[in-house]
Structures are given as C-alpha cells and as structure tokens.
C-alpha cells in the first residue's frame, strides 16, 4: 500500500508542477 501511495504522490506532483514540486515535497 505504501509503495502505491508514494508512486501516486510522485506521479501527481510531477504532473501538477513538475520539477518544482520535487523541491517542495522533498
């Protein structure tokens, strides 16, 4: 379940803002 959630979060942030979201979430 965790893997799926994390994968979805990554895909979501990548689609939402792209590389910008990466810096915000990480």
Secondary structure as the mmCIF struct_conf table of DSSP 4:
data_model
#
loop_
_struct_conf.conf_type_id
_struct_conf.id
_struct_conf.beg_label_comp_id
_struct_conf.beg_label_asym_id
_struct_conf.beg_label_seq_id
_struct_conf.end_label_comp_id
_struct_conf.end_label_asym_id
_struct_conf.end_label_seq_id
HELX_RH_AL_P HELX_RH_AL_P1 UNK A 2 UNK A 16
TURN_TY1_P TURN_TY1_P1 UNK A 17 UNK A 18
HELX_RH_AL_P HELX_RH_AL_P2 UNK A 19 UNK A 25
#
